[in-house]
């Protein structure tokens, strides 16, 4: 039998070595910060492509028994702590406290975040555009309801870039001070109302539903009105002293929202990237086929295509497209140069690393 004290002593010795190495790594990160500041008074400390490269090496080196998810989580914490030593990032997001967007922002930036909650997605874009925040986090797509209209409309007209992405599993609760048969109104974000449509039709078909800017705002309103309820995350129950009347009321068990990290910087290639575009074409038969054919011809895979009505032309549409690869990749560059000739609108929304979990 292995002597327990001997094993514990070995663990203690390893912990001491790990701590010393973490300290050494943190000191090197501060040297990186000083080198960047010597070249630029306002450098980009957060480099999504560099983080992606580090995390991919972690996965490649992994020989178990710890899973890739566990090791990636460890190294995300290490890198965010190092980034916090260099300079925390002021990050705007759809608030107030308790929103899913806050959870996504904190989950992505971790220790390196200086939180800036705002009331609307438009305000998030404005704060990053004016420099009040370095980055913004906004919901862009839900697995049940599709694209988030406000975000897509803002991306179409904003000079900001998508610098990264993150995903969050979404589980909704019905929160209130009252019993279900006493509720007269249910507040939630429009997307969440859509994600819980079947549950609402079955359990609350005659209760008025009102869309608000965020689920946390919905919880706040429910806390102020004893005949109101909110659809929001479970964490809002404690924040706003509400009771959880029902849990996991989303229609799809795998309900997930993708969030975009927006900023001014152009992200360099990491070797495994995604590019987001918005396109429009002539109103004629086969126009979309011609666009997509340019990508197929160069063996470029699409991960998303979504159409939206054009804002200034009736019965005209724009297409939001995500494709695999970076805009600086040779084959992507060739495909897009050909694709542009078929477009009446072409806008590069950003190239950024694919999610590593």
FIZAKE-631651 format. One line per field, with one value per residue (C-alpha): residue number from 1; residue in one letter; x, y, z. Coordinates in nm, 3 decimals. Layout:
<nodes>
n: (NUM;...)
res: (a;...)
east: (X;...)
north: (Y;...)
up: (Z;...)
</nodes>
This chain:
<nodes>
n: (1;2;3;4;5;6;7;8;9;10;11;12;13;14;15;16;17;18;19;20;21;22;23;24;25;26;27;28;29;30;31;32;33;34;35;36;37;38;39;40;41;42;43;44;45;46;47;48;49;50;51;52;53;54;55;56;57;58;59;60;61;62;63;64;65;66;67;68;69;70;71;72;73;74;75;76;77;78;79;80;81;82;83;84;85;86;87;88;89;90;91;92;93;94;95;96;97;98;99;100;101;102;103;104;105;106;107;108;109;110;111;112;113;114;115;116;117;118;119;120;121;122;123;124;125;126;127;128;129;130;131;132;133;134;135;136;137;138;139;140;141;142;143;144;145;146;147;148;149;150;151;152;153;154;155;156;157;158;159;160;161;162;163;164;165;166;167;168;169;170;171;172;173;174;175;176;177;178;179;180;181;182;183;184;185;186;187;188;189;190;191;192;193;194;195;196;197;198;199;200;201;202;203;204;205;206;207;208;209;210;211;212;213;214;215;216;217;218;219;220;221;222;223;224;225;226;227;228;229;230;231;232;233;234;235;236;237;238;239;240;241;242;243;244;245;246;247;248;249;250;251;252;253;254;255;256;257;258;259;260;261;262;263;264;265;266;267;268;269;270;271;272;273;274;275;276;277;278;279;280;281;282;283;284;285;286;287;288;289;290;291;292;293;294;295;296;297;298;299;300;301;302;303;304;305;306;307;308;309;310;311;312;313;314;315;316;317;318;319;320;321;322;323;324;325;326;327;328;329;330;331;332;333;334;335;336;337;338;339;340;341;342;343;344;345;346;347;348;349;350;351;352;353;354;355;356;357)
res: (x;x;x;x;x;x;x;x;x;x;x;x;x;x;x;x;x;x;x;x;x;x;x;x;x;x;x;x;x;x;x;x;x;x;x;x;x;x;x;x;x;x;x;x;x;x;x;x;x;x;x;x;x;x;x;x;x;x;x;x;x;x;x;x;x;x;x;x;x;x;x;x;x;x;x;x;x;x;x;x;x;x;x;x;x;x;x;x;x;x;x;x;x;x;x;x;x;x;x;x;x;x;x;x;x;x;x;x;x;x;x;x;x;x;x;x;x;x;x;x;x;x;x;x;x;x;x;x;x;x;x;x;x;x;x;x;x;x;x;x;x;x;x;x;x;x;x;x;x;x;x;x;x;x;x;x;x;x;x;x;x;x;x;x;x;x;x;x;x;x;x;x;x;x;x;x;x;x;x;x;x;x;x;x;x;x;x;x;x;x;x;x;x;x;x;x;x;x;x;x;x;x;x;x;x;x;x;x;x;x;x;x;x;x;x;x;x;x;x;x;x;x;x;x;x;x;x;x;x;x;x;x;x;x;x;x;x;x;x;x;x;x;x;x;x;x;x;x;x;x;x;x;x;x;x;x;x;x;x;x;x;x;x;x;x;x;x;x;x;x;x;x;x;x;x;x;x;x;x;x;x;x;x;x;x;x;x;x;x;x;x;x;x;x;x;x;x;x;x;x;x;x;x;x;x;x;x;x;x;x;x;x;x;x;x;x;x;x;x;x;x;x;x;x;x;x;x;x;x;x;x;x;x;x;x;x;x;x;x;x;x;x;x;x;x;x;x;x;x;x;x;x;x;x;x;x;x)
east: (0.000;0.110;0.198;-0.055;0.183;0.446;0.197;0.078;0.436;0.490;0.177;0.295;0.631;0.461;0.227;0.533;0.687;0.361;0.329;0.687;0.630;0.307;0.494;0.766;0.501;0.329;0.659;0.718;0.370;0.457;0.774;0.553;0.338;0.642;0.768;0.430;0.409;0.757;0.631;0.278;0.120;-0.215;-0.144;-0.385;-0.302;-0.583;-0.476;-0.740;-0.519;-0.236;-0.474;-0.615;-0.266;-0.178;-0.501;-0.458;-0.108;-0.259;-0.501;-0.228;-0.003;-0.276;-0.214;-0.479;-0.615;-0.751;-0.992;-0.926;-1.209;-1.052;-0.704;-0.836;-1.027;-0.709;-0.509;-0.786;-0.771;-0.392;-0.396;-0.673;-0.489;-0.176;-0.376;-0.519;-0.161;-0.089;-0.409;-0.770;-1.004;-1.308;-1.585;-1.935;-2.224;-2.601;-2.685;-2.790;-2.636;-2.757;-2.792;-2.673;-2.453;-2.279;-2.215;-2.074;-1.852;-1.713;-1.670;-1.467;-1.249;-1.248;-0.999;-0.910;-1.250;-1.354;-1.732;-1.943;-2.313;-2.538;-2.911;-2.920;-2.716;-2.700;-2.532;-2.276;-2.178;-2.167;-1.944;-1.688;-1.704;-1.632;-1.357;-1.548;-1.503;-1.228;-1.456;-1.822;-2.004;-2.337;-2.562;-2.549;-2.727;-2.940;-2.970;-3.350;-3.445;-3.165;-2.996;-3.041;-3.198;-3.057;-2.701;-2.720;-2.860;-2.585;-2.311;-2.439;-2.383;-2.101;-1.727;-1.645;-1.508;-1.595;-1.277;-1.391;-1.685;-1.806;-2.101;-2.324;-2.581;-2.908;-3.150;-3.454;-3.662;-3.997;-3.941;-4.201;-4.319;-4.661;-4.805;-4.857;-5.236;-5.185;-4.955;-5.097;-4.789;-4.461;-4.154;-3.851;-3.622;-3.787;-3.543;-3.620;-3.993;-3.939;-3.714;-3.990;-4.285;-4.410;-4.389;-4.574;-4.849;-4.899;-4.868;-4.948;-5.150;-5.361;-5.093;-4.971;-4.610;-4.401;-4.055;-3.790;-3.422;-3.283;-3.387;-3.228;-3.445;-3.742;-3.647;-3.617;-3.966;-4.105;-3.949;-4.137;-4.477;-4.630;-4.854;-4.563;-4.318;-3.993;-3.824;-3.456;-3.163;-3.177;-2.914;-3.169;-3.384;-3.132;-3.041;-3.401;-3.554;-3.783;-3.909;-3.833;-4.175;-4.040;-3.692;-3.553;-3.859;-3.674;-3.823;-3.489;-3.269;-2.956;-3.054;-2.730;-2.651;-2.343;-2.198;-1.970;-1.675;-1.669;-1.384;-1.173;-0.877;-0.813;-0.735;-0.446;-0.472;-0.446;-0.446;-0.805;-1.036;-1.380;-1.472;-1.803;-1.941;-2.255;-2.347;-2.619;-2.667;-2.880;-3.246;-3.240;-3.280;-2.974;-2.803;-2.742;-2.629;-2.366;-2.240;-2.212;-2.063;-1.755;-1.694;-1.766;-1.526;-1.243;-1.346;-1.450;-1.700;-1.990;-2.101;-2.391;-2.606;-2.890;-3.096;-3.232;-3.449;-3.241;-3.315;-3.357;-3.499;-3.833;-3.813;-3.433;-3.225;-2.878;-2.704;-2.498;-2.241;-1.986;-1.718;-1.421;-1.085;-0.927;-0.963;-0.583;-0.575;-0.478;-0.776;-1.022;-0.870;-0.905;-1.266;-1.369;-1.204;-1.423;-1.732;-1.716;-1.794;-2.138;-2.221;-2.402;-2.288;-1.982;-1.870;-1.611;-1.740;-1.427;-1.198;-1.132;-1.037;-1.292;-1.410;-1.184;-1.360)
north: (0.000;0.354;0.552;0.837;1.081;1.020;1.101;1.412;1.532;1.482;1.685;1.962;1.972;1.992;2.267;2.467;2.424;2.517;2.831;2.933;2.879;3.082;3.367;3.347;3.349;3.651;3.841;3.760;3.888;4.219;4.234;4.192;4.483;4.708;4.615;4.697;5.030;5.122;5.087;5.226;5.439;5.263;4.906;4.616;4.399;4.156;3.951;3.689;3.519;3.470;3.328;3.087;2.969;2.902;2.711;2.496;2.401;2.306;2.070;1.923;1.852;1.695;1.327;1.297;1.217;1.574;1.655;1.922;2.132;2.129;2.220;2.491;2.637;2.640;2.819;3.069;3.166;3.192;3.412;3.637;3.687;3.780;4.018;4.180;4.251;4.417;4.621;4.514;4.578;4.801;4.590;4.719;4.475;4.457;4.502;4.548;4.297;3.945;3.930;3.639;3.888;3.976;3.605;3.572;3.880;3.765;3.410;3.535;3.804;3.655;3.836;4.095;4.264;4.606;4.578;4.846;4.743;4.942;4.946;4.868;4.702;5.038;5.190;4.909;4.984;5.358;5.319;5.115;5.350;5.655;5.481;5.482;5.103;4.901;4.611;4.523;4.193;4.155;3.857;3.778;3.445;3.197;2.831;2.847;3.196;3.271;3.608;3.889;4.167;4.464;4.333;4.249;4.593;4.763;4.555;4.655;5.025;5.027;5.071;4.824;4.475;4.138;4.048;3.720;3.508;3.308;3.079;3.031;2.761;2.939;2.802;3.015;3.033;3.192;3.429;3.615;3.714;3.563;3.224;3.146;3.195;3.545;3.671;3.925;4.012;3.843;4.050;3.929;4.004;3.937;3.655;3.481;3.506;3.330;3.066;2.978;3.003;2.645;2.654;2.986;2.861;2.556;2.709;3.080;3.122;3.414;3.614;3.930;3.916;4.232;4.254;4.464;4.540;4.254;3.966;4.135;4.441;4.202;4.061;4.412;4.497;4.176;4.271;4.603;4.450;4.163;4.066;4.044;3.770;3.758;3.505;3.522;3.323;3.157;3.397;3.680;3.516;3.605;3.939;4.062;3.853;3.653;3.297;3.041;2.918;2.698;2.606;2.514;2.644;2.694;2.495;2.340;2.165;2.259;2.627;2.823;3.186;3.301;3.637;3.862;4.051;4.388;4.638;4.856;4.624;4.395;4.044;3.863;3.504;3.232;2.937;2.830;3.125;3.238;3.536;3.721;3.916;4.105;4.100;4.213;4.136;4.226;4.124;3.854;3.480;3.286;3.586;3.412;3.099;3.308;3.448;3.111;2.956;3.177;3.021;2.665;2.703;2.777;2.499;2.739;2.606;2.818;2.782;3.029;3.215;3.440;3.690;4.018;4.283;4.577;4.884;5.134;4.929;4.747;4.376;4.386;4.162;4.150;3.823;3.769;3.497;3.318;3.120;2.916;3.089;3.433;3.713;3.710;3.338;3.311;3.101;3.316;3.628;3.483;3.377;3.713;3.907;3.708;3.736;4.117;4.146;3.991;4.222;4.551;4.557;4.390;4.447;4.253;4.235;4.070;3.766;3.602;3.268;2.991;2.899;2.662;2.485)
up: (0.000;-0.076;0.233;0.253;0.421;0.154;-0.123;0.059;0.099;-0.274;-0.348;-0.115;-0.293;-0.631;-0.508;-0.402;-0.746;-0.921;-0.711;-0.786;-1.158;-1.148;-0.980;-1.246;-1.521;-1.367;-1.356;-1.723;-1.805;-1.638;-1.851;-2.158;-2.039;-1.995;-2.342;-2.498;-2.317;-2.438;-2.796;-2.756;-2.483;-2.531;-2.647;-2.678;-2.377;-2.454;-2.756;-2.843;-3.102;-2.851;-2.589;-2.847;-2.941;-2.576;-2.511;-2.821;-2.703;-2.366;-2.540;-2.762;-2.461;-2.251;-2.172;-1.898;-1.652;-1.639;-1.923;-2.184;-2.039;-1.693;-1.817;-2.049;-1.754;-1.541;-1.807;-1.879;-1.511;-1.522;-1.833;-1.707;-1.375;-1.570;-1.789;-1.476;-1.364;-1.698;-1.720;-1.653;-1.945;-1.899;-2.051;-2.128;-2.138;-2.119;-1.751;-1.478;-1.237;-1.294;-1.673;-1.882;-2.068;-1.741;-1.681;-2.034;-1.991;-1.656;-1.786;-2.082;-1.920;-1.567;-1.339;-1.604;-1.623;-1.500;-1.528;-1.698;-1.703;-1.938;-2.009;-2.382;-2.654;-2.833;-2.527;-2.523;-2.883;-2.811;-2.504;-2.700;-3.000;-2.780;-2.581;-2.253;-2.258;-2.423;-2.519;-2.523;-2.483;-2.664;-2.742;-3.112;-3.163;-2.971;-3.062;-3.028;-3.148;-3.395;-3.437;-3.185;-3.390;-3.197;-3.215;-3.585;-3.668;-3.467;-3.629;-3.972;-3.900;-3.645;-3.719;-3.441;-3.502;-3.356;-3.163;-3.015;-2.910;-2.614;-2.545;-2.244;-2.169;-2.088;-1.829;-1.749;-1.432;-1.356;-1.062;-0.856;-0.510;-0.587;-0.670;-1.038;-1.020;-0.875;-1.152;-1.396;-1.602;-1.698;-1.788;-1.980;-2.271;-2.607;-2.682;-2.352;-2.409;-2.740;-2.585;-2.332;-2.569;-2.527;-2.147;-2.136;-2.367;-2.147;-1.799;-1.841;-2.162;-2.042;-1.856;-2.031;-2.151;-2.175;-2.334;-2.156;-2.217;-2.007;-1.785;-1.484;-1.549;-1.562;-1.221;-1.080;-1.207;-1.056;-0.723;-0.735;-0.821;-0.621;-0.915;-1.163;-1.256;-1.452;-1.673;-1.573;-1.444;-1.103;-0.964;-0.987;-0.719;-0.448;-0.605;-0.605;-0.323;-0.551;-0.533;-0.805;-0.918;-1.199;-1.322;-1.665;-1.849;-2.177;-2.465;-2.568;-2.312;-2.508;-2.520;-2.577;-2.655;-2.844;-2.742;-2.948;-2.800;-2.981;-2.994;-3.219;-3.266;-3.561;-3.439;-3.607;-3.728;-3.464;-3.704;-3.636;-3.687;-3.787;-4.009;-3.991;-4.286;-4.380;-4.748;-4.983;-5.348;-5.647;-5.631;-5.896;-5.924;-5.810;-5.648;-5.315;-5.500;-5.681;-5.350;-5.181;-5.493;-5.457;-5.115;-5.224;-5.516;-5.272;-5.028;-4.752;-4.500;-4.375;-4.013;-4.030;-4.282;-4.166;-4.361;-4.226;-4.398;-4.520;-4.309;-4.591;-4.880;-4.878;-4.968;-4.982;-4.756;-4.606;-4.516;-4.203;-4.272;-4.054;-4.236;-4.125;-4.162;-4.116;-4.367;-4.409;-4.497;-4.866;-4.977;-4.781;-4.933;-5.285;-5.228;-5.086;-5.369;-5.608;-5.388;-5.367;-5.739;-5.673;-5.378;-5.350;-4.986;-4.838;-4.478;-4.282;-3.922;-3.786;-3.789;-3.452;-3.292;-3.276;-2.929;-2.736;-2.451)
</nodes>
